[in-house]
């Protein structure tokens, strides 16, 4: 997906983001993005554990 994007493309994208959001908002945005990603991963892990627990219950009832 990102294989065709070169270093200059990334620099232009970062400059556009910097202009749109400003220097003071970027750390706040990156912090909230990091929290969102960690919460998403935590939710995935909890879902997988719940599925495993359901599988064990099904096997025990057989």
ZABAKOL-862327 format. One record per atom (N, C-alpha, C): z, y, x; atom name; residue in one letter. Coordinates in Angstrom, 2 decimals, decimal comma. Atoms other than C-alpha are relative to their C-alpha. Layout:
NODE      zz      yy      xx seti ropa
NODE       Z       Y       X   CA    A
...
END
This chain:
NODE      zz      yy      xx seti ropa
NODE    0,00   -1,19    0,83    N    X
NODE    0,00    0,00    0,00   CA    X
NODE    0,00    1,25    0,87    C    X
NODE   -0,09   -1,18   -0,86    N    X
NODE    0,99    2,49    2,71   CA    X
NODE   -0,71   -0,23    1,34    C    X
NODE    0,64    0,33   -1,26    N    X
NODE   -1,21    0,95    5,38   CA    X
NODE   -1,02    1,05    0,42    C    X
NODE    1,04   -0,96   -0,32    N    X
NODE   -3,88    3,64    5,17   CA    X
NODE    0,53    1,40    0,23    C    X
NODE   -0,58   -1,33   -0,20    N    X
NODE   -1,46    6,56    5,48   CA    X
NODE    0,36    0,16    1,46    C    X
NODE   -0,25   -0,26   -1,41    N    X
NODE   -1,41    8,00    8,98   CA    X
NODE    1,17    0,95    0,19    C    X
NODE   -1,14   -0,85   -0,32    N    X
NODE    1,20   10,09   10,75   CA    X
NODE   -0,22    1,42   -0,52    C    X
NODE    0,27   -1,36    0,47    N    X
NODE   -0,51   13,37    9,83   CA    X
NODE    0,14    0,09   -1,51    C    X
NODE   -0,18    0,02    1,46    N    X
NODE   -0,54   12,37    6,17   CA    X
NODE    1,48    0,09   -0,36    C    X
NODE   -1,44   -0,05    0,24    N    X
NODE    3,22   11,77    6,31   CA    X
NODE    0,57    1,38    0,29    C    X
NODE   -0,47   -1,35   -0,34    N    X
NODE    3,76   15,13    8,00   CA    X
NODE   -0,34    0,98   -1,10    C    X
NODE    0,42   -0,89    1,09    N    X
NODE    1,78   16,91    5,28   CA    X
NODE    0,86   -0,25   -1,24    C    X
NODE   -0,83    0,33    1,17    N    X
NODE    3,72   15,07    2,55   CA    X
NODE    1,40    0,56    0,18    C    X
NODE   -1,34   -0,52   -0,26    N    X
NODE    7,04   15,99    4,17   CA    X
NODE    0,04    1,52   -0,09    C    X
NODE    0,05   -1,46    0,10    N    X
NODE    6,00   19,64    4,47   CA    X
NODE   -0,09    0,46   -1,45    C    X
NODE    0,11   -0,35    1,42    N    X
NODE    5,02   19,75    0,80   CA    X
NODE    1,34   -0,19   -0,70    C    X
NODE   -1,31    0,24    0,60    N    X
NODE    8,36   18,22   -0,20   CA    X
NODE    0,98    1,07    0,43    C    X
NODE   -0,89   -1,04   -0,51    N    X
NODE   10,18   20,71    2,00   CA    X
NODE   -0,25    1,33   -0,69    C    X
NODE    0,33   -1,25    0,68    N    X
NODE    8,34   23,62    0,39   CA    X
NODE    0,44   -0,05   -1,46    C    X
NODE   -0,35    0,11    1,41    N    X
NODE    8,92   22,31   -3,14   CA    X
NODE    1,50    0,05   -0,25    C    X
NODE   -1,43    0,14    0,27    N    X
NODE   12,62   21,52   -2,84   CA    X
NODE    0,87    0,89    0,87    C    X
NODE   -0,79   -0,84   -0,88    N    X
NODE   13,79   23,72    0,00   CA    X
NODE    0,88   -0,82    0,92    C    X
NODE   -0,77    0,70   -1,00    N    X
NODE   15,89   22,81    3,00   CA    X
NODE    1,39   -0,39   -0,45    C    X
NODE   -1,37    0,30    0,44    N    X
NODE   19,23   22,89    1,20   CA    X
NODE    0,06   -1,15   -0,99    C    X
NODE    0,00    1,06    1,02    N    X
NODE   18,23   20,47   -1,57   CA    X
NODE   -0,34   -1,37    0,58    C    X
NODE    0,44    1,29   -0,54    N    X
NODE   16,75   17,76    0,69   CA    X
NODE    1,16   -0,95    0,33    C    X
NODE   -1,11    0,95   -0,25    N    X
NODE   20,08   16,30    1,94   CA    X
NODE    0,63   -0,51   -1,29    C    X
NODE   -0,56    0,41    1,29    N    X
NODE   21,38   16,24   -1,62   CA    X
NODE   -0,89   -1,01   -0,69    C    X
NODE    0,94    0,93    0,61    N    X
NODE   18,24   14,53   -2,87   CA    X
NODE    0,00   -1,35    0,71    C    X
NODE    0,00    1,27   -0,74    N    X
NODE   18,28   11,94   -0,09   CA    X
NODE    1,29   -0,76   -0,23    C    X
NODE   -1,29    0,64    0,27    N    X
NODE   21,97   11,23   -0,71   CA    X
NODE   -0,03   -0,67   -1,36    C    X
NODE    0,04    0,59    1,34    N    X
NODE   21,39   10,67   -4,42   CA    X
NODE   -1,00   -1,15   -0,06    C    X
NODE    0,96    1,10   -0,05    N    X
NODE   18,35    8,51   -3,67   CA    X
NODE    0,64   -1,23    0,64    C    X
NODE   -0,70    1,11   -0,65    N    X
NODE   20,45    6,38   -1,31   CA    X
NODE    1,00   -0,66   -0,93    C    X
NODE   -0,95    0,56    0,97    N    X
NODE   23,14    5,96   -3,96   CA    X
NODE   -0,72   -0,80   -1,07    C    X
NODE    0,77    0,70    1,03    N    X
NODE   20,53    4,98   -6,53   CA    X
NODE   -0,50   -1,33    0,50    C    X
NODE    0,50    1,26   -0,57    N    X
NODE   19,04    2,37   -4,24   CA    X
NODE    1,13   -1,01    0,16    C    X
NODE   -1,12    0,93   -0,17    N    X
NODE   22,45    0,89   -3,42   CA    X
NODE    0,51   -0,53   -1,34    C    X
NODE   -0,42    0,47    1,33    N    X
NODE   23,41    0,74   -7,11   CA    X
NODE   -1,01   -1,00   -0,57    C    X
NODE    1,03    0,92    0,47    N    X
NODE   20,08   -0,94   -7,90   CA    X
NODE    0,15   -1,36    0,67    C    X
NODE   -0,19    1,26   -0,72    N    X
NODE   20,63   -3,56   -5,19   CA    X
NODE    1,25   -0,73   -0,48    C    X
NODE   -1,24    0,60    0,50    N    X
NODE   24,19   -4,13   -6,43   CA    X
NODE   -0,24   -0,65   -1,36    C    X
NODE    0,32    0,55    1,31    N    X
NODE   22,88   -4,65   -9,96   CA    X
NODE   -0,83   -1,26    0,10    C    X
NODE    0,81    1,20   -0,20    N    X
NODE   20,29   -7,14   -8,73   CA    X
NODE    0,87   -1,17    0,46    C    X
NODE   -0,88    1,05   -0,51    N    X
NODE   22,94   -9,08   -6,83   CA    X
NODE    0,89   -0,55   -1,11    C    X
NODE   -0,86    0,44    1,10    N    X
NODE   25,24   -9,17   -9,87   CA    X
NODE   -0,80   -0,82   -1,01    C    X
NODE    0,85    0,77    0,92    N    X
NODE   22,35  -10,36  -12,05   CA    X
NODE   -0,29   -1,39    0,53    C    X
NODE    0,26    1,31   -0,60    N    X
NODE   21,52  -13,15   -9,62   CA    X
NODE    1,24   -0,88   -0,07    C    X
NODE   -1,24    0,78    0,08    N    X
NODE   25,17  -14,24   -9,52   CA    X
NODE    0,26   -0,47   -1,42    C    X
NODE   -0,20    0,39    1,39    N    X
NODE   25,33  -14,26  -13,30   CA    X
NODE   -0,94   -1,13   -0,39    C    X
NODE    0,96    1,07    0,29    N    X
NODE   22,21  -16,42  -13,49   CA    X
NODE    0,48   -1,30    0,64    C    X
NODE   -0,51    1,20   -0,67    N    X
NODE   23,71  -18,84  -10,95   CA    X
NODE    1,18   -0,58   -0,76    C    X
NODE   -1,15    0,47    0,77    N    X
NODE   26,93  -19,02  -12,98   CA    X
NODE   -0,44   -0,67   -1,29    C    X
NODE    0,52    0,62    1,22    N    X
NODE   24,96  -19,77  -16,14   CA    X
NODE   -0,61   -1,36    0,30    C    X
NODE    0,58    1,28   -0,38    N    X
NODE   23,06  -22,52  -14,33   CA    X
NODE    1,08   -1,04    0,25    C    X
NODE   -1,10    0,93   -0,27    N    X
NODE   26,33  -24,09  -13,15   CA    X
NODE    0,66   -0,44   -1,30    C    X
NODE   -0,60    0,34    1,29    N    X
NODE   27,73  -23,97  -16,69   CA    X
NODE   -0,89   -0,98   -0,74    C    X
NODE    0,93    0,92    0,67    N    X
NODE   24,59  -25,65  -18,04   CA    X
NODE    0,07   -1,39    0,61    C    X
NODE   -0,05    1,29   -0,67    N    X
NODE   24,81  -28,41  -15,44   CA    X
NODE    1,31   -0,72   -0,31    C    X
NODE   -1,31    0,59    0,29    N    X
NODE   28,51  -28,95  -16,15   CA    X
NODE    0,06   -0,55   -1,43    C    X
NODE   -0,05    0,43    1,40    N    X
NODE   27,91  -29,31  -19,90   CA    X
NODE   -0,88   -1,22   -0,26    C    X
NODE    0,90    1,15    0,19    N    X
NODE   25,26  -32,04  -19,41   CA    X
NODE    0,68   -1,30    0,23    C    X
END
